[in-house]
Amino acid sequence: MLKNDNFLKACRREPVDCTPVWIMRQAGRYMKEYRDIRKKVDFLTMCKTPDLAAEVTLLPVDILGVDAAILFSDILIPVEAMGIGVRFTEKKGPILSNPVRSEFELNALLTPDSVKSEEMMPFIPQAIRLILQELDGRVPLIGFSGAPFTLATYMIEGETSRNFTWIKRIMYTDAALLHRLLEKITTTVIHYLNMQIKAGVHAVQLFDTWAGWLSPDDYREFALPYVEKVIKGIDKKGCPVILFANGVSGILEQMVDSGADVIGLDWRIDMVDAVRRSGNRVALQGNLDPCVLYGEPSVIRRHAKDIIDKYGKRSGHVFNLGHGILPDIPVEHAKALVDIVHEESSRQS
């Protein structure tokens, strides 16, 4: 039994006593406790060591008082399981050793099924079980995966990209190759999320971070069908599915049609517009500009209250940033945000 289930209620568009809030990348470099652990081990070791992943996952619950924990991991974990070398650098972020740009590299990929997923990534269910034990029902635990298109961008580009020239080059010159890659990734993501759900997570989020860089037509062909396949393919067992994309303005209605229970919004769309365009068919998550947290609590309160007021008294709002928290945000400002959201939304109840 969960002692605080406001997050899950909001995902299901049920009434809550105050708007639940969690923060993307809430277990991260802005916390001294995280940095202290990170000094001792590299990032991937943190992800693959259940004790460390559990410890870091719990930090925002203990320090900020958020209404949900999210598994500390990385979206490239299943990509590595597919046979692509992944390493993380301080300046450039993830570097993939063998990008997929031809039939040869595509055919070399593995597609972990439900059994192989646990064999190749045992640290994921181990961490989930340990986190649930330590949480002791205080708040729900969110599992996650990158969505197929976003994972494909890393697998083709070989690193974080600004213009996505490699994947778009293939998109417009060899679409069949990209579709076959997306099919393989989709199968892997389904098994990966089912493994997390089986281990006990209460909800899952699909990060389709780079899908907002597509035109609406290209989103309809190369991203949306594979998200739909993932959502239909997972054994949800009552777990809400959150779909997030950075740059939702041009594709919001299509995201609403995906089958997700919650749509995560970046800060470039006005909440009034998002509510109107989503037609009360899904819950909405977001959507404070992460840079607002540089401001003093009075500034944070004004912007957070504006979003809460624009969403209104209807059920189905999960407060979050429009993207991940930045590494130099003061922890006390993040904590102030959580308190402010609870206070301001309680006044509306």
C-alpha positions as CSV (number, residue, x, y, z in Angstrom):
1,M,0.0,0.0,0.0
2,L,1.3,3.5,-0.9
3,K,1.2,6.2,1.7
4,N,1.2,8.9,-1.0
5,D,-0.5,7.9,-4.2
6,N,-1.3,11.4,-5.5
7,F,1.0,10.9,-8.5
8,L,-0.8,7.8,-9.6
9,K,-4.2,9.3,-9.0
10,A,-3.3,12.3,-11.1
11,C,-2.0,10.0,-13.9
12,R,-5.4,8.3,-13.9
13,R,-7.2,11.7,-13.8
14,E,-8.6,11.1,-10.4
15,P,-9.1,13.8,-7.7
16,V,-6.1,14.6,-5.5
17,D,-5.7,16.8,-2.4
18,C,-2.8,18.6,-4.0
19,T,-1.0,18.5,-7.3
20,P,1.8,15.9,-7.2
21,V,5.2,17.0,-8.3
22,W,8.4,15.3,-9.4
23,I,11.4,16.6,-11.4
24,M,13.0,15.1,-14.4
25,R,16.7,14.3,-13.6
26,Q,15.8,14.9,-9.9
27,A,18.6,12.6,-8.8
28,G,21.5,14.5,-10.4
29,R,24.5,16.7,-10.2
30,Y,22.8,19.6,-8.6
31,M,22.8,17.6,-5.3
32,K,26.0,17.4,-3.3
33,E,25.2,13.9,-2.1
34,Y,25.0,12.8,-5.8
35,R,28.4,14.5,-6.6
36,D,30.0,12.8,-3.6
37,I,29.0,9.4,-4.9
38,R,29.9,10.3,-8.4
39,K,33.5,11.2,-7.3
40,K,34.0,7.6,-6.3
41,V,32.7,5.8,-9.4
42,D,31.9,6.5,-13.0
43,F,28.4,7.2,-14.3
44,L,27.7,3.7,-15.8
45,T,29.0,2.0,-12.6
46,M,26.4,4.0,-10.7
47,C,23.7,2.9,-13.1
48,K,24.8,-0.8,-12.9
49,T,25.3,-1.1,-9.1
50,P,21.9,-1.7,-7.5
51,D,23.0,-0.3,-4.1
52,L,24.3,2.9,-5.6
53,A,21.3,3.3,-8.0
54,A,18.9,2.8,-5.1
55,E,20.8,5.3,-2.9
56,V,20.7,8.0,-5.6
57,T,17.1,7.3,-6.5
58,L,16.0,8.0,-2.9
59,L,17.8,11.3,-2.6
60,P,15.1,13.5,-4.0
61,V,12.4,11.7,-2.0
62,D,14.4,12.3,1.2
63,I,15.7,15.8,0.5
64,L,13.0,17.4,-1.7
65,G,9.8,15.6,-0.7
66,V,8.8,14.8,-4.3
67,D,5.7,12.7,-4.8
68,A,7.4,10.0,-7.0
69,A,10.8,8.5,-7.3
70,I,12.2,7.6,-10.7
71,L,14.7,4.8,-11.2
72,F,18.3,6.1,-11.5
73,S,19.5,4.8,-14.8
74,D,20.1,6.0,-18.3
75,I,18.1,5.6,-21.6
76,L,21.2,4.0,-23.3
77,I,21.3,1.0,-21.0
78,P,19.2,-1.2,-23.4
79,V,21.1,0.2,-26.4
80,E,24.3,-1.3,-24.8
81,A,22.4,-4.6,-24.4
82,M,21.7,-4.5,-28.1
83,G,25.5,-4.7,-28.7
84,I,26.6,-1.1,-29.1
85,G,29.5,0.1,-26.9
86,V,28.5,3.1,-24.8
87,R,30.8,5.4,-22.8
88,F,30.2,8.7,-21.1
89,T,32.5,11.7,-21.3
90,E,32.4,14.9,-19.2
91,K,32.3,17.3,-22.2
92,K,30.4,15.4,-24.9
93,G,28.2,13.1,-22.9
94,P,27.5,9.7,-24.3
95,I,29.7,8.3,-27.1
96,L,28.6,5.2,-29.0
97,S,31.4,3.1,-30.5
98,N,29.7,1.5,-33.5
99,P,26.9,3.7,-34.9
100,V,24.3,2.0,-37.0
101,R,24.4,3.4,-40.5
102,S,24.3,0.4,-42.8
103,E,22.7,-3.0,-43.2
104,F,25.8,-4.7,-41.8
105,E,25.6,-2.8,-38.5
106,L,21.9,-3.3,-38.3
107,N,22.1,-7.0,-38.7
108,A,24.8,-7.2,-36.0
109,L,22.4,-5.8,-33.4
110,L,20.9,-8.1,-30.7
111,T,17.2,-7.9,-29.7
112,P,17.0,-8.9,-26.1
113,D,13.8,-10.8,-25.3
114,S,12.2,-11.0,-21.8
115,V,14.6,-13.7,-20.7
116,K,17.7,-12.2,-22.1
117,S,16.8,-8.7,-20.8
118,E,17.1,-10.0,-17.2
119,E,20.3,-11.9,-18.1
120,M,21.9,-8.9,-19.8
121,M,20.6,-6.2,-17.4
122,P,20.1,-7.9,-14.1
123,F,21.0,-4.8,-12.2
124,I,17.8,-3.1,-13.3
125,P,15.3,-5.4,-11.6
126,Q,17.7,-5.8,-8.7
127,A,17.8,-2.0,-8.2
128,I,14.0,-1.7,-8.5
129,R,13.4,-4.3,-5.8
130,L,15.9,-2.6,-3.5
131,I,14.4,0.8,-4.1
132,L,10.9,-0.5,-3.4
133,Q,12.1,-2.0,-0.2
134,E,13.8,1.2,0.9
135,L,10.8,3.4,-0.1
136,D,8.5,1.3,2.0
137,G,5.4,2.6,0.2
138,R,6.2,6.3,0.8
139,V,5.8,7.2,-2.9
140,P,5.4,5.4,-6.2
141,L,8.4,4.4,-8.3
142,I,8.6,5.3,-12.0
143,G,10.5,3.2,-14.5
144,F,11.5,4.4,-17.9
145,S,13.0,3.9,-21.3
146,G,13.9,6.0,-24.2
147,A,11.3,5.8,-27.0
148,P,12.4,4.1,-30.2
149,F,13.0,7.2,-32.3
150,T,15.1,8.9,-29.6
151,L,17.2,5.8,-29.1
152,A,17.6,5.5,-32.8
153,T,19.1,9.0,-32.9
154,Y,21.8,8.0,-30.5
155,M,22.4,4.7,-32.3
156,I,22.8,6.4,-35.7
157,E,24.5,9.7,-34.7
158,G,26.9,8.0,-32.2
159,E,26.5,10.9,-29.8
160,T,24.2,13.7,-28.8
161,S,23.5,15.8,-31.9
162,R,22.3,19.3,-32.5
163,N,21.0,18.9,-36.1
164,F,20.5,15.1,-36.4
165,T,22.1,15.1,-39.8
166,W,22.9,11.3,-39.9
167,I,19.5,10.0,-38.9
168,K,17.8,12.5,-41.2
169,R,20.1,11.6,-44.0
170,I,19.1,8.0,-43.6
171,M,15.4,9.0,-43.1
172,Y,15.4,10.7,-46.5
173,T,17.7,8.3,-48.4
174,D,17.0,4.9,-46.9
175,A,13.8,5.0,-44.9
176,A,13.5,1.2,-45.0
177,L,16.7,0.8,-43.1
178,L,15.5,3.2,-40.4
179,H,12.2,1.4,-40.1
180,R,14.0,-1.9,-39.6
181,L,16.1,-0.4,-36.9
182,L,13.1,1.1,-35.2
183,E,11.4,-2.3,-35.3
184,K,14.3,-3.8,-33.5
185,I,14.5,-1.1,-30.9
186,T,10.7,-1.3,-30.3
187,T,11.0,-5.0,-29.5
188,T,13.8,-4.3,-27.1
189,V,12.0,-1.5,-25.4
190,I,8.9,-3.6,-24.9
191,H,10.9,-6.3,-23.1
192,Y,12.9,-3.8,-21.2
193,L,9.8,-2.0,-19.8
194,N,8.0,-5.3,-19.1
195,M,11.1,-6.3,-17.0
196,Q,10.7,-3.1,-15.0
197,I,7.0,-3.6,-14.5
198,K,7.5,-7.2,-13.5
199,A,10.0,-6.0,-10.9
200,G,7.4,-3.7,-9.4
201,V,7.5,-0.1,-10.8
202,H,4.2,1.7,-10.5
203,A,4.4,3.8,-13.7
204,V,6.7,4.1,-16.7
205,Q,7.8,7.0,-18.8
206,L,8.8,7.0,-22.4
207,F,11.4,9.7,-23.2
208,D,11.0,10.6,-26.8
209,T,13.1,13.6,-26.2
210,W,14.2,14.3,-29.8
211,A,10.9,13.5,-31.5
212,G,10.0,17.2,-31.3
213,W,12.8,17.9,-33.9
214,L,10.7,16.1,-36.5
215,S,8.1,17.6,-38.8
216,P,4.5,16.5,-38.0
217,D,4.5,14.2,-41.1
218,D,7.9,12.7,-40.2
219,Y,6.7,12.2,-36.6
220,R,3.7,10.4,-37.9
221,E,5.9,8.0,-39.9
222,F,9.0,7.5,-37.9
223,A,8.1,8.1,-34.2
224,L,4.4,7.7,-33.4
225,P,3.8,4.2,-34.8
226,Y,6.7,2.8,-32.7
227,V,5.5,4.5,-29.5
228,E,2.1,3.1,-30.2
229,K,3.6,-0.4,-30.6
230,V,5.5,-0.1,-27.3
231,I,2.4,1.0,-25.4
232,K,0.3,-1.8,-26.9
233,G,3.0,-4.3,-26.4
234,I,3.8,-3.8,-22.7
235,D,2.0,-5.7,-20.0
236,K,1.0,-2.6,-18.1
237,K,-0.6,-4.3,-15.1
238,G,-2.3,-1.0,-14.2
239,C,0.9,1.1,-14.7
240,P,0.2,4.5,-16.3
241,V,2.3,5.3,-19.3
242,I,3.8,8.8,-19.6
243,L,5.0,10.0,-23.0
244,F,7.4,13.0,-23.0
245,A,8.8,14.9,-25.9
246,N,10.9,18.0,-26.0
247,G,9.1,20.3,-28.5
248,V,5.5,19.1,-28.3
249,S,3.8,22.1,-29.9
250,G,3.7,20.7,-33.4
251,I,2.8,17.1,-32.5
252,L,0.7,17.3,-29.3
253,E,-2.5,15.9,-30.9
254,Q,-0.6,13.0,-32.3
255,M,1.0,12.3,-28.9
256,V,-2.5,12.3,-27.3
257,D,-3.5,9.7,-29.9
258,S,-0.6,7.4,-28.9
259,G,-2.4,5.5,-26.2
260,A,-0.3,7.1,-23.4
261,D,-2.1,8.0,-20.2
262,V,-0.1,11.1,-19.5
263,I,1.6,13.6,-22.0
264,G,4.7,15.3,-20.7
265,L,5.0,18.9,-21.9
266,D,8.1,21.1,-22.5
267,W,7.9,24.8,-21.4
268,R,7.4,26.1,-25.0
269,I,3.7,25.4,-25.0
270,D,1.2,27.4,-22.9
271,M,-0.7,25.2,-20.4
272,V,-4.0,26.7,-21.5
273,D,-3.3,25.8,-25.1
274,A,-2.2,22.3,-24.0
275,V,-5.3,21.7,-22.0
276,R,-7.5,22.8,-24.9
277,R,-5.7,20.8,-27.5
278,S,-5.6,17.6,-25.5
279,G,-9.3,17.7,-25.0
280,N,-9.3,16.2,-21.5
281,R,-8.4,12.9,-23.0
282,V,-5.1,12.4,-21.1
283,A,-3.4,13.7,-18.0
284,L,-0.7,16.4,-18.5
285,Q,2.7,16.6,-16.9
286,G,4.8,19.8,-16.7
287,N,5.8,22.3,-17.7
288,L,8.0,24.9,-15.9
289,D,11.0,26.2,-17.7
290,P,14.0,24.6,-15.8
291,C,15.7,28.0,-15.8
292,V,13.0,29.5,-13.6
293,L,14.7,27.6,-10.7
294,Y,17.6,30.1,-10.9
295,G,15.1,32.7,-9.6
296,E,14.4,33.3,-5.9
297,P,11.4,31.5,-4.3
298,S,9.1,34.4,-5.0
299,V,9.9,34.1,-8.7
300,I,9.5,30.4,-8.7
301,R,6.1,30.8,-6.9
302,R,4.8,33.2,-9.5
303,H,5.7,30.9,-12.4
304,A,4.5,27.7,-10.7
305,K,1.2,29.3,-9.6
306,D,0.6,30.5,-13.2
307,I,0.9,26.9,-14.5
308,I,-1.3,25.5,-11.8
309,D,-3.9,28.2,-12.3
310,K,-3.9,27.7,-16.1
311,Y,-4.4,24.0,-15.7
312,G,-7.4,24.7,-13.4
313,K,-9.3,22.6,-10.9
314,R,-9.8,19.7,-13.3
315,S,-8.1,16.4,-12.3
316,G,-5.1,15.1,-14.1
317,H,-2.1,17.4,-13.6
318,V,1.4,16.2,-12.6
319,F,3.7,19.1,-12.0
320,N,7.2,18.9,-13.5
321,L,9.8,20.8,-15.3
322,G,9.6,21.0,-19.1
323,H,13.0,19.2,-19.2
324,G,15.6,17.9,-16.8
325,I,16.8,20.0,-13.9
326,L,20.1,21.8,-14.6
327,P,23.2,20.8,-12.8
328,D,23.9,24.2,-11.2
329,I,20.4,24.8,-9.7
330,P,20.5,25.4,-6.0
331,V,19.0,22.5,-4.1
332,E,17.0,24.8,-1.9
333,H,15.3,26.2,-5.0
334,A,14.2,22.7,-6.1
335,K,12.9,22.0,-2.6
336,A,11.1,25.4,-2.7
337,L,9.4,24.4,-5.9
338,V,8.0,21.2,-4.4
339,D,6.7,23.0,-1.4
340,I,5.2,25.8,-3.5
341,V,3.4,23.4,-5.8
342,H,1.9,21.6,-2.8
343,E,0.8,24.9,-1.2
344,E,-0.6,26.6,-4.2
345,S,-2.5,23.6,-5.5
346,S,-3.9,22.8,-2.0
347,R,-5.5,26.3,-2.1
348,Q,-7.4,25.3,-5.2
349,S,-8.7,22.0,-3.8
